[in-house]
Amino acid sequence: MKYFILAFKKAFDFNARANRPEYWYFTLFSTIFSLIFMGVDTQLLGATAEDIGITGGIFSLVTLIPSLSLSIRRLHDVNKSGWNLLWMFTIIGILYLLYLYIIKGTDGSNNYGDPSQE
């Protein structure tokens, strides 16, 4: 949970680096919270599963900037530019980004600074 909170603390830091646990724990907790909010929307507020309910929509808006920032910082950790995030708009690019998110980051300093310190 500390990595989820850390993503919000560093929400506007697009220049540093984010290690694998920081990225993947944020992704895990975001998915869990999204499923919870989807359940609230469908069971309590009457939204259908195809709709984005009010609580899910608010959660998505709240996590948009931290998620983008974290994704860019994760790319920096593997010594890639944040502009590589634009690959998500292609099918093959999604697989490439997944690969970049999975691999180990650069040991020591790279073009984007020192490894993240918690």
C-alpha positions in Angstrom: 0.0 0.0 0.0 3.0 2.3 0.6 3.7 2.3 -3.2 0.1 3.3 -3.9 0.4 6.3 -1.6 3.9 7.1 -2.9 2.5 7.4 -6.5 0.2 10.2 -5.3 3.1 11.9 -3.4 5.2 11.9 -6.6 2.2 12.6 -8.9 3.8 15.6 -10.6 7.3 14.3 -10.7 7.8 13.3 -14.3 11.6 13.4 -14.2 12.7 10.7 -11.6 12.7 6.9 -11.8 10.3 4.3 -10.4 11.4 0.7 -9.7 9.4 -2.4 -10.6 7.7 -2.8 -7.2 6.6 0.8 -7.1 5.0 0.4 -10.5 3.5 -3.1 -10.1 2.1 -2.5 -6.5 0.4 0.7 -7.7 -1.1 -1.3 -10.6 -2.2 -4.1 -8.3 -3.9 -1.7 -5.8 -5.5 0.4 -8.6 -7.0 -2.8 -10.1 -8.3 -3.9 -6.7 -9.9 -0.5 -6.0 -11.3 -0.3 -9.5 -13.0 -3.6 -9.0 -14.4 -2.5 -5.6 -15.7 0.7 -7.1 -17.2 -1.2 -10.0 -19.0 -3.4 -7.5 -20.3 -0.4 -5.6 -21.5 1.2 -8.9 -23.3 -1.9 -10.1 -24.7 -3.3 -6.8 -25.5 -0.1 -4.9 -25.9 2.6 -7.5 -27.6 0.6 -10.2 -25.1 1.1 -13.0 -24.6 -1.7 -15.5 -21.3 -3.5 -15.9 -20.8 -1.8 -19.3 -21.2 1.7 -17.8 -18.6 3.7 -15.9 -20.3 4.4 -12.7 -19.9 7.6 -10.7 -17.4 6.2 -8.1 -15.4 4.3 -10.7 -15.3 7.5 -12.9 -14.1 9.6 -10.0 -11.4 7.0 -9.1 -10.2 7.0 -12.7 -9.9 10.7 -12.8 -8.1 10.9 -9.4 -5.6 8.2 -10.5 -5.0 9.5 -14.0 -2.1 11.9 -13.4 -0.3 9.6 -10.8 -0.7 6.7 -13.2 0.8 8.6 -16.1 3.6 10.0 -14.0 4.4 6.5 -12.6 4.5 5.0 -16.1 6.9 7.7 -17.4 9.1 7.2 -14.3 9.1 3.5 -14.9 10.3 4.0 -18.4 13.0 6.3 -17.1 14.1 3.5 -14.8 14.9 1.3 -17.9 16.6 4.3 -19.5 13.8 5.0 -22.0 12.1 8.3 -22.8 8.7 9.0 -21.4 7.6 9.5 -25.0 7.7 5.8 -25.4 4.4 5.8 -23.6 2.8 6.7 -26.9 3.4 3.2 -28.1 0.3 2.3 -26.1 -1.8 3.4 -29.1 -0.6 0.4 -31.2 -1.2 -3.3 -30.6 2.5 -4.2 -30.9 3.4 -1.2 -28.8 1.3 -2.4 -25.8 3.4 -5.6 -25.8 6.6 -3.5 -26.0 5.6 -1.4 -23.1 4.6 -4.4 -21.0 8.1 -5.8 -21.7 9.7 -2.5 -20.6 7.6 -2.5 -17.4 8.7 -6.0 -16.6 12.4 -5.8 -17.1 14.9 -4.8 -14.4 15.8 -1.2 -14.3 19.3 0.2 -15.0 21.7 -0.4 -12.1 23.2 2.8 -10.9 22.7 6.1 -12.6 21.3 6.5 -16.1 20.2 9.4 -18.3 17.3 10.1 -15.9 19.2 10.1 -12.6 19.8 7.8 -9.7 17.6 4.8 -8.8 14.5 5.9 -6.8 15.1 6.2 -3.0 12.1 5.5 -0.8 
